[in-house]
Amino acid sequence: MDEGKRRYRSNLEPGTPLWAGRRAMWRALGLSDADMEKPKIAVVNTSSELAICFAHLDGVAAEVKQAIRDAGAVPFEVRTAAPSDFMTSAGRAGAYILPARDLIANDIEVQVEGALLDGMVLLASCDKTAPGQTMAAARLNIPSIVVICGYQASGEYRGAHVDIEDVFLKSSYVTAGALTVDELAAMADNAIRSPGVCAGMGTANSMHMVTEALGMCLPGSAPVRADSATMLQGARAAGRRIVALVEEDLRPRDILTEAAIRNAVRMVLAVSGSINCVKHLQAIAVEAGLGTDVMALFQRMAREVPLLTDVRPNGPTLTEELEAAGGARAVLKRLERLLDPDPLTVTGRAMGDEVAAAPEPAGDTVRRLDDPLSDRPTINILRGTLLPGGGIVRLGGRGARKMQHRGPARIYASRDEAVAGIRAGEVRPGDVIVLRGLGVKGGPGMALTSAVVFALDGAGLIEEVAVITEGQVSGLVNKGLVVAEASPEAAAGGPLAALEPGDEIEIDVTEGRVDLLVGEDSFAARGIDAGRFGLEAPAGWLDIYRRTVGPVHEGAVLTRPDKT
């Protein structure tokens, strides 16, 4: 065999044991001699029957595989974990959700790098799939393209629009007596009308928009209705394009530059994306070998990028309306003069060229930079004596929002404990609820704490009480003054570990501060016993994660050898 036929890394040296075993396996799968010499493409599928988010992906994978074959390559479908917030969060208070992101990245590495495949098509769906897949692409650095697999159709209840956000929010109203269980069940029964991710600017759609801003999917990919003709057409186009990417040897690290990360930050700010995007972008930067401080980027750029669209929960705009207006491509077009134009995209062209060629958005669903919905920063990074690593406050939409709060700490060690305290009347106007022991190490895995926010809303306290949580908050949460992903966490020896009930805390979103109003000497005298915070993880993935994960403000990635 001449050298030209072995230019793909998947073509092993003929006559070697690995070549012989590989040939036997692939011959049994039906591959021909000609197939053996073609590029081998992984189609990474997060299909699962546990949640509607993923129910259509097997069909999408089939379309992608056929397009790859038609383009002259051989597809191999591989599966990964498929975490869904509404399913996977049932166990251990949501501790499995964030670690699933890194499990996806590692799962891809094992299957694709272990087999020395030549490229990847990544089918992105629910919250952790797009970041986990993009992290793997950056790590492996083989030609890769993301397919955005779309959002679900929403329903109707009593003549009004209803979606999963409404069901999620109104679940807290049952205990408060504002809604019956039967009414909530009826809403849930009508909220979802098709496969796909949660409608609205939650983490899934936010990360889909981010993926386009990074240049890792074809222009015009996000958001898109799941299983629509547009989505399937994009999937087939990605299947064809990956073969060209392999031939061109265009790799993720050619695309995922610091300038591309800056463009993605601009996207999140312009749409008031989920706060989860901050740590996911940081994790992608780490995997791409960049030294970028993503939280610092958000802090610096927050006042440069106004709010250009207010998709639910930020405002009344529906995801369908954003798609009709041009979606991510329309937002990038409006941001054109602020963007870094040089980063490459998976098309092989620069982002600036792609945006210049994009049509002008119609209507005012996506506003112009000189006529924004709001100039108020949408993603706010707060640091201070209590949180030197930082915490994040999301302020989407145009309505008035609370920007300052000062009050005594009311400390809880779990989501359920805090919800019970709210229901029992322990929480009073002016309090600062602090949820600690719930971070990436303490949770472990960042327990999901959205229910606390919803309980405050149901109790009529959402504007009277502030929340500081080490846990994660759903991208569908956009009410009250909530400082999420507080870092460093108590279990890592952060100042939160020495906090005592009644300590006065001051939060100022405008100034970007969250401070403990306790004398420095008296606070230092308390000492910090980090070991008493958090839960012991059972032997298994959560224990591995707890022992190896880094702080959330550094992306919550698994610790590198040079960081130990």
C-alpha atoms as one frame of an Amber mdcrd trajectory, in Angstrom:
protein
   0.000   0.000   0.000   1.477   3.368  -0.964   1.857   6.247   1.437  -0.972
   8.223  -0.163  -3.514   5.658   0.936  -2.406   5.885   4.566  -2.694   9.628
   4.954  -5.701   9.257   7.276  -4.738   8.396  10.803  -7.450   5.725  10.843
  -5.514   3.717   8.255  -3.113   1.581  10.269   0.041  -0.107   9.031  -0.933
  -3.173   6.957   0.211  -6.469   8.376   0.347  -5.301  11.996  -1.743  -6.969
  14.713  -3.905  -3.848  15.180  -4.499  -3.575  11.430  -5.476  -7.229  11.195
  -7.903  -7.075  14.118  -9.405  -3.820  12.851  -9.848  -5.280   9.369 -11.582
  -8.350  10.791 -13.976  -6.246  12.859 -14.817  -3.812  10.078 -15.118  -6.511
   7.439 -17.700  -8.207   9.672 -19.565  -4.873   9.800 -19.741  -4.871   5.989
 -16.929  -2.485   5.065 -15.320  -3.028   1.677 -11.666  -2.706   0.738 -12.482
   0.741  -0.650 -14.191   1.722   2.612 -11.088   0.725   4.572  -9.142   3.484
   2.838 -11.708   6.265   3.288 -11.761   8.786   6.153 -13.592   7.424   9.196
 -15.992   9.857  10.880 -17.511   9.532  14.352 -21.149  10.582  14.606 -21.416
  11.324  18.325 -24.993  10.732  19.430 -26.457  11.495  22.858 -29.621   9.555
  22.154 -31.695   8.428  25.138 -35.244   7.300  25.803 -35.210   8.970  29.217
 -36.074  12.455  27.986 -37.811  14.085  25.043 -34.700  16.259  24.480 -32.954
  13.330  22.805 -35.860  11.329  21.367 -35.221  12.384  17.760 -31.450  12.030
  17.649 -31.328   8.521  16.197 -33.162   9.870  13.165 -30.790  12.831  12.939
 -27.794  10.493  13.168 -29.156   8.449  10.266 -29.387  11.571   8.087 -25.847
  12.630   9.001 -24.425   9.175   8.329 -25.995   9.014   4.880 -24.595  12.448
   4.029 -21.138  11.314   5.137 -21.375   8.209   2.945 -22.543  10.295  -0.001
 -19.527  12.578   0.497 -17.125   9.648   0.284 -16.361   8.769   3.901 -17.386
   6.085   6.397 -19.503   7.056   9.446 -19.407   5.274  12.792 -22.152   6.192
  15.243 -21.023   6.225  18.877 -23.037   7.030  21.996 -22.319   9.021  25.140
 -24.126   9.781  28.373 -27.289  11.825  27.766 -27.998  13.998  30.830 -31.255
  15.929  31.056 -31.835  18.368  33.918 -35.398  17.160  34.410 -34.358  13.509
  34.556 -30.764  13.266  35.735 -31.294  15.796  38.527 -33.608  13.437  40.424
 -30.676  11.606  42.008 -28.547  13.200  44.730 -30.156  16.648  44.408 -28.916
  17.173  40.857 -25.286  16.360  41.622 -24.910  14.287  38.451 -25.810  17.102
  36.047 -22.579  19.116  35.771 -20.219  16.110  36.084 -22.037  14.606  33.102
 -20.521  17.342  30.937 -17.011  16.110  31.653 -18.150  12.496  31.394 -19.347
  13.244  27.849 -15.973  14.792  26.967 -14.098  11.813  28.349 -16.479   9.326
  26.759 -15.822  10.904  23.363 -12.077  10.817  23.956 -12.152   7.111  24.808
 -14.153   6.142  21.731 -12.783   8.514  19.096  -9.153   8.837  20.160  -8.974
   5.195  21.139 -10.076   4.202  17.639  -8.017   6.941  15.906 -10.954   8.192
  13.861 -10.393  11.105  11.504 -13.188  13.523  12.371 -16.365  14.031  14.397
 -19.916  15.223  13.897 -21.368  16.108  17.301 -25.142  16.042  17.775 -25.860
  18.750  20.353 -29.093  18.711  22.308 -29.709  19.213  26.051 -27.700  21.510
  28.309 -24.462  19.612  28.874 -24.106  18.061  25.424 -22.914  21.109  23.464
 -20.238  22.154  26.009 -19.106  18.570  26.661 -18.827  17.867  22.950 -17.011
  21.122  22.195 -14.614  20.452  25.075 -13.841  17.059  23.507 -13.349  18.648
  20.095 -10.894  21.147  21.565  -9.064  18.431  23.475  -8.750  15.913  20.639
  -8.209  18.626  18.021  -9.377  16.586  15.059 -11.734  18.065  12.430 -15.114
  18.464  14.132 -18.476  20.080  13.514 -21.465  20.503  15.820 -25.029  19.882
  14.656 -27.651  21.879  16.559 -30.535  19.456  17.069 -33.177  21.958  18.009
 -35.765  23.112  20.522 -39.134  21.575  21.341 -42.509  22.931  20.273 -44.440
  24.435  23.166 -48.093  23.893  23.963 -51.198  25.674  25.122 -53.143  25.595
  28.365 -56.442  27.358  28.908 -55.939  29.341  25.720 -52.457  30.624  26.631
 -48.921  29.615  25.665 -47.328  27.107  28.035 -43.844  25.643  27.961 -41.486
  23.819  30.287 -40.408  27.121  31.869 -43.971  27.747  33.030 -44.234  24.254
  34.484 -40.867  24.609  36.237 -41.737  27.986  37.742 -45.309  27.190  38.723
 -44.328  23.975  40.528 -43.459  26.135  43.542 -46.966  27.629  43.561 -48.584
  24.377  44.655 -47.247  24.518  48.218 -48.195  28.190  48.455 -51.756  27.302
  47.520 -51.710  29.396  44.345 -52.039  26.351  42.090 -53.476  22.869  42.520
 -51.637  19.656  41.729 -54.225  18.903  39.049 -53.669  22.301  37.422 -49.903
  21.804  37.454 -50.349  18.330  35.957 -52.532  19.736  33.188 -49.890  22.354
  32.395 -47.202  19.653  32.309 -49.371  17.470  30.067 -49.615  20.239  27.479
 -46.232  21.992  27.722 -44.206  19.960  25.207 -45.404  19.081  21.707 -42.256
  17.742  20.000 -38.737  16.459  20.655 -35.954  18.918  21.401 -34.521  21.020
  24.186 -36.419  23.379  26.469 -37.908  26.336  24.665 -36.559  29.675  25.871
 -33.104  31.066  26.508 -32.128  28.373  28.978 -28.735  26.721  28.949 -29.400
  24.515  25.911 -30.469  27.262  23.503 -27.891  29.626  25.016 -25.096  27.132
  24.334 -26.443  26.460  20.849 -26.164  30.192  20.150 -22.678  30.201  21.694
 -21.628  27.324  19.443 -22.506  29.386  16.376 -20.674  32.419  17.755 -17.610
  30.217  18.301 -17.736  29.120  14.672 -18.159  25.425  15.524 -21.453  24.894
  13.648 -22.656  25.983  10.235 -24.037  29.550  10.059 -27.785  29.719  10.570
 -27.895  26.649  12.806 -29.328  28.088  16.022 -31.942  28.185  17.298 -33.921
  25.767  15.164 -37.113  23.756  15.695 -36.205  20.137  16.341 -36.925  17.732
  13.497 -37.924  20.576  11.196 -36.928  20.571   7.529 -34.430  23.347   8.324
 -32.802  21.333  11.100 -32.514  18.170   9.006 -31.139  20.128   6.070 -28.463
  21.549   8.382 -27.632  18.088   9.695 -27.098  16.762   6.178 -24.977  19.791
   5.292 -22.808  19.152   8.357 -22.397  15.517   7.295 -21.068  16.660   3.939
 -18.935  19.402   5.412 -17.087  17.175   7.905 -15.565  15.189   5.038 -14.230
  18.414   3.519 -12.946  19.503   6.940 -10.919  16.303   7.184  -9.475  16.869
   3.708  -8.672  20.488   4.554  -7.314  19.460   7.978  -9.179  22.369   9.589
  -9.133  21.623  13.312 -10.984  22.982  16.364  -7.947  24.770  17.750  -7.746
  26.701  14.466 -11.264  27.934  15.266 -11.404  28.110  19.077  -9.083  31.072
  19.597  -9.238  33.765  22.268 -10.954  36.017  19.736 -13.624  33.354  19.171
 -14.185  33.140  22.925 -14.660  36.918  23.008 -17.274  36.661  20.249 -19.089
  33.990  22.243 -19.093  36.243  25.322 -20.659  38.988  23.216 -23.363  36.574
  22.115 -24.219  35.593  25.706 -24.422  39.232  26.762 -26.544  40.257  23.760
 -29.175  37.588  24.448 -28.808  37.411  28.252 -27.885  33.757  27.986 -27.766
  31.314  30.850 -25.129  31.945  33.515 -24.018  28.358  32.921 -22.415  29.598
  29.696 -19.694  31.292  31.735 -18.228  28.103  33.181 -18.812  26.179  29.960
 -16.902  28.759  27.919 -14.116  28.682  30.488 -13.968  24.893  30.247 -13.819
  25.050  26.438 -11.000  27.599  26.666  -9.074  25.305  29.020  -9.511  22.320
  26.688  -8.364  24.457  23.753  -5.140  25.259  25.595  -6.010  28.923  26.059
  -5.115  30.963  29.122  -8.288  33.045  28.817 -10.008  34.258  31.992 -13.614
  34.093  30.819 -15.066  35.641  33.979 -12.770  38.616  33.500 -13.980  38.911
  29.894 -17.591  39.019  31.044 -16.721  41.561  33.717 -14.926  43.796  31.220
 -17.312  43.456  28.279 -20.637  43.549  30.141 -21.119  47.298  29.617 -20.009
  47.165  25.980 -22.726  44.778  24.772 -26.390  45.725  25.335 -29.395  43.422
  25.385 -30.612  42.949  21.811 -33.394  40.389  22.270 -35.473  39.226  25.221
 -36.364  35.584  24.656 -38.185  33.951  27.572 -37.446  33.985  30.512 -35.865
  37.386  29.864 -38.982  38.789  28.252 -42.005  37.893  26.117 -40.170  36.861
  22.929 -40.563  33.214  21.933 -37.709  31.112  20.624 -39.747  30.612  17.448
 -39.725  34.376  16.914 -35.963  34.558  17.332 -35.510  31.745  14.806 -37.812
  33.506  12.332 -35.782  36.707  12.755 -32.549  34.932  11.824 -31.444  33.513
  15.166 -27.773  33.591  16.081 -26.830  34.844  12.630 -29.117  37.853  13.123
 -27.588  38.598  16.531 -24.078  38.350  15.083 -25.109  40.683  12.267 -26.331
  43.273  14.778 -23.061  42.834  16.722 -20.951  43.137  13.564 -18.989  46.260
  14.469 -18.109  44.847  17.904 -17.044  41.375  16.754 -13.541  40.060  16.281
 -13.710  39.321  12.525 -10.657  37.079  12.146 -11.557  33.753  13.821 -12.168
  30.930  11.373 -15.417  28.978  11.327 -16.152  25.404  10.257 -17.007  26.778
   6.812 -13.321  27.589   6.347 -14.165  31.272   6.125 -13.578  33.959   8.745
 -16.375  34.994  11.082 -16.202  38.537   9.721 -16.794  37.297   6.178 -19.702
  35.102   7.262 -21.350  37.950   9.142 -20.786  40.414   6.286 -22.577  38.007
   3.941 -25.512  37.471   6.302 -28.794  39.239   5.491 -29.958  42.174   7.556
 -32.416  40.978  10.222 -36.014  41.846   9.544 -38.200  43.482  12.171 -37.167
  44.372  15.692 -37.010  40.953  17.378 -33.240  41.498  17.351 -32.561  45.161
  18.005 -29.755  47.349  16.658 -26.804  48.313  18.835 -27.954  51.939  18.788
 -31.511  50.951  19.762 -31.150  48.123  22.302 -33.753  46.775  24.668 -31.524
  47.660  27.589 -28.042  48.995  28.295 -27.954  47.272  31.671 -25.329  44.512
  31.782 -27.102  41.172  31.463 -24.445  38.858  32.953 -22.787  40.374  35.999
 -19.666  39.033  37.689 -19.532  39.896  41.397 -16.380  39.555  43.485 -15.532
  40.680  46.983 -14.436  39.632  50.436 -17.027  36.872  50.599 -16.488  35.586
  47.059 -12.959  36.356  45.853 -13.381  33.869  43.005 -16.673  35.392  42.002
 -20.376  34.777  41.620 -22.760  35.475  38.744 -26.002  37.484  38.567 -28.190
  37.348  35.468 -30.295  40.413  34.684 -32.165  39.866  31.457 -35.098  41.825
  30.110 -36.171  45.425  30.426 -38.044  45.495  33.721 -36.753  46.953  36.960
 -34.533  44.563  38.898 -33.118  44.730  42.372 -29.463  45.755  42.225 -28.498
  46.113  45.892 -29.252  44.150  49.022 -27.905  44.146  52.551 -28.996  41.730
  55.205 -28.181  38.909  57.601 -27.068  35.483  56.391 -29.543  32.638  56.776
 -27.499  29.548  55.988 -28.703  26.216  54.618 -26.799  23.079  53.701 -29.136
  21.737  51.038 -31.823  22.720  48.591 -34.485  20.767  50.451 -33.509  22.286
  53.800 -33.811  25.791  52.349 -37.168  25.081  50.703 -38.458  23.658  53.986
 -37.214  26.769  55.803 -39.041  29.029  53.371 -42.255  27.046  53.775 -41.915
  27.099  57.577 -41.587  30.898  57.625 -37.962  30.923  58.804 -36.907  33.202
  55.952 -37.854  36.819  56.458 -37.753  39.917  54.272 -34.224  41.321  54.182
 -32.463  37.967  54.656 -29.681  36.648  52.468 -30.156  32.920  51.959 -26.750
  31.245  51.672 -26.569  27.734  50.258 -23.165  26.253  50.977 -21.609  22.818
  50.811 -23.233  22.429  47.394 -20.425  23.347  44.990 -18.429  21.176  42.639
 -16.597  19.485  45.523 -19.201  19.827  48.247 -22.224  18.743  46.190 -20.346
  17.052  44.745 -21.022  18.284  41.245 -22.915  21.529  41.966 -26.328  20.605
  43.313 -29.250  22.116  41.411 -30.731  24.902  43.569 -33.346  26.463  41.287
 -36.138  25.149  43.536 -35.085  27.597  46.254 -35.624  30.548  43.916 -38.999
  29.189  42.846 -39.999  28.608  46.481 -39.208  32.258  47.257 -41.329  33.300
  44.295 -44.198  31.099  45.427 -43.957  32.567  48.941 -44.001  36.140  47.633
 -40.459  36.802  48.892 -38.580  36.882  45.597 -38.029  40.646  45.710 -37.452
  40.794  49.479 -34.719  38.173  49.898 -31.363  37.697  48.155 -29.756  34.322
  47.459 -26.110  33.286  47.329 -25.625  29.722  46.200 -22.630  27.534  45.467
 -24.940  25.334  43.422 -26.134  25.776  39.901 -29.297  27.519  38.828 -31.237
  26.532  35.734 -30.872  28.756  32.708 -34.645  29.223  32.922 -34.274  31.147
  36.198 -34.326  34.908  35.806 -36.038  36.333  38.889 -34.899  37.986  42.060
 -31.358  38.802  43.163 -29.538  35.485  42.911 -25.753  35.233  43.089 -25.069
  31.794  41.648 -21.994  29.578  41.341 -20.344  31.247  44.317 -16.605  30.602
  44.385 -14.425  29.517  46.047 -16.841  27.159  47.746 -16.825  26.307  51.442
 -15.620  22.749  50.781 -12.554  24.201  49.064 -11.741  26.492  52.008 -13.350
  29.684  50.711 -14.552  32.455  53.047 -18.043  30.934  52.930 -16.704  28.191
  55.197 -16.313  30.677  58.071 -19.632  32.431  57.558 -21.971  32.335  60.558
 -25.754  32.814  60.743 -26.641  36.483  61.098 -23.421  37.796  59.528 -24.208
  40.915  57.556 -23.722  40.603  53.786 -23.813  43.377  51.220 -24.502  42.711
  47.531 -24.111  45.464  44.940 -24.613  44.367  41.348 -23.806  47.795  39.936
 -20.429  47.843  41.673 -19.843  44.130  41.063 -19.326  43.443  44.784 -20.437
  40.866  47.327 -18.861  41.568  50.704 -19.015  40.229  54.214 -19.456  43.094
  56.668 -17.518  41.498  59.516 -14.302  42.830  60.964 -11.278  41.290  59.268
  -9.582  40.284  62.521 -12.664  38.714  64.075 -13.436  36.850  60.870  -9.890
  35.518  60.571 -10.027  34.322  64.179 -12.867  31.945  63.348 -10.665  29.747
  61.191 -11.848  27.629  58.286 -12.683  23.953  58.498 -13.417  23.071  54.886
 -13.706  19.377  55.658 -17.057  19.748  57.407 -18.838  20.913  54.256 -20.429
  18.895  51.538 -21.582  15.329  51.208 -19.554  12.173  50.937 -19.925  10.761
  47.467 -20.542   7.060  46.974 -17.813   5.116  45.211 -18.175   5.843  41.514
 -18.201   8.787  39.156 -19.184  11.439  41.711 -16.314  10.449  43.991 -13.841
  10.607  41.106 -15.256  13.994  40.139 -15.095  15.383  43.685 -11.435  14.403
  44.053 -10.309  15.808  40.694 -12.490  18.813  39.802 -11.133  22.351  39.851
 -13.011  25.476  41.026 -16.049  26.626  39.115 -14.580  30.046  38.320 -11.842
  28.162  36.447 -14.395  26.158  34.462 -14.933  23.242  36.869 -12.741  21.059
  34.662 -10.996  17.968  35.918  -7.615  18.893  37.337  -4.658  18.746  34.966
  -1.405  17.129  36.169   0.352  20.507  36.110  -2.350  21.944  38.407  -2.030
  19.389  41.193
